[in-house]
């Protein structure tokens, strides 16, 4: 298990580096070859695939957990039924979403492309249509990744996810450098994604031959059984958007637009610490699902202990370091353009302390398909946090918004900790967790284990 998790951590880091690297590389390349006007138009149109990426409506995540638990119990036929049923639901929702997107692409008024569009309206419509197809194709990869998760091949799936991003963005860059316009770039992006999905499909068939890719063994009844956990998954991005984008809107509306850059920069830098925590909890999710399916109590408490320990080691130093050095770091990062207040940085540091613990812990609850026990709490508290932010921002400025976020994360820490204790906890868990982690570390470091490798 330790080797799989270590490989998963490495591939998660690789995936994040690919995402960051491609985003940083695309900005100068597209801006230089197209100019800022056309590049800005592309950025607006490219938000459509991000919207369509949610058109699996949480089915892949919910199905992946159920498949992983079925495989752990030796029920491969059940995993195949869940896989094909979930794909049915995803294909149906994707078809509806792409139909709406294509209709909108050709019927929306030309004025919505701006008073002086950087490309002919017909080209912009064609680009939007191609990006709609791209967005729906991208969704299909989520159910294939669920297959890798179920077969305890998370590192392989994460690696190929990163490779798909490299393939499609390389196709985009080559097209733009060779003089391609916005339509050609969208087509290259789509072709790169298709090539990546073909490779992902082939790899899944080869590495997990028992997971038959198709629809014949699926059923709408099984798909309906996934609706509740899938719906609970979909609550997460909605609540997250309310917390991140909604709070920024409150700052702009109450304190004025001039206060938004400091808040946004502080919030963005603060998220780095929580990204570090996800690097461990995410690859642990399929292992945790399997342990729960087997009723392996020692592994369950050991993984909970490992997640909490790693989160604390990352979050506590980062949070206090952020409180002390955050102002100087943001000033350096923005070349002196932004210098947040001390109160804003300290309040956001408190949010890091709480959020950096409950987020990873909640991933383990998500790995059991019991996310409905906390996602509705998160949505309700996100709405309450926005309401609380209004008077706080009026009194304390952008620091008030950070205080509202810190309060939200503190309450969520209490909610998730209580749920985790109720779902997984026993009186001797801390000692059992430490013993399990020590045992796994000794196995990895033992000469026999190294020789077996």
Buried (B, 14 or more C-beta within 10 A) or exposed (E): BBEBBEBBBBBBBBBBEBBEBBEEEBEEBBBEBBEEBBBBBBEEBBEBBEEBBBBBBBBBBBBBBBBBBBBBBEBBEBBBBBBBBBBBBBBBBBEEBBEEBBEBBEEBEEEEBBEEBBBEBEBBBBBBBBBBBBBBBBBBBBBBBBBBBBBBBBBBBBBBBBBBBBBBBEBBBEBBEEEBBBBBBBBBBBBBBBBBBEBBBEBBBEBBEEBBBEEEBBBEEBBEBBBBBBBBBBBBEBBBEBBBEBBBBBBBEBBEEEBBBBBBBBBEBBBEBBEBBBBBBBBBBBBBBBBBBBEBBEBBBBBBBBBBBBBBEBBBEBBEBBBEEBBEBBBEEBEEEBEBBEBBBBBBBBBBBBBBBBBBBBBBBBBBBBBBBBBEBBBEBBBBBBEBBBEBBEEBBBBBBBBBBBBBBBBBBEBBBEBBEEBBBEEEBBEBBBBBBEEBEEEEEEEEEEEEE
